[in-house]
């Protein structure tokens, strides 16, 4: 899976995703301080899903009518970095179609909503 990890995603999570074989570009490593809208634009250009812990992406994605070919995954997982990494990797192993959706992943469930058409 091609992922653009927002800079607020912990390093341990990014490393765990990479170890699972995901192609992860991390904003912290190139583009620190980028605005949320520029991150969404970059994800669209690079054909990546946005992975974030920032709730503002939901409002931005729906208000700005982010193109549905992108997708946003909001992680709201509590616990140690090991727990977060394990649960995030487990959620992404599922057969779900992440593209074109705003997905919230918590400790208990995964909730998906379609992004509006552009």
Secondary structure, 3 states (H helix, E strand, C coil): CEEEECCCCCHHHHHHHHHCCCEEEEHHHCCCCCCHHHHHHHHHHHCCEEEECCCHHHHHHHHCCCCCCCCEEEEECCCCHHHHHHHHHHHHHCCCCCCCEEEEEECCCEEEEECCCC
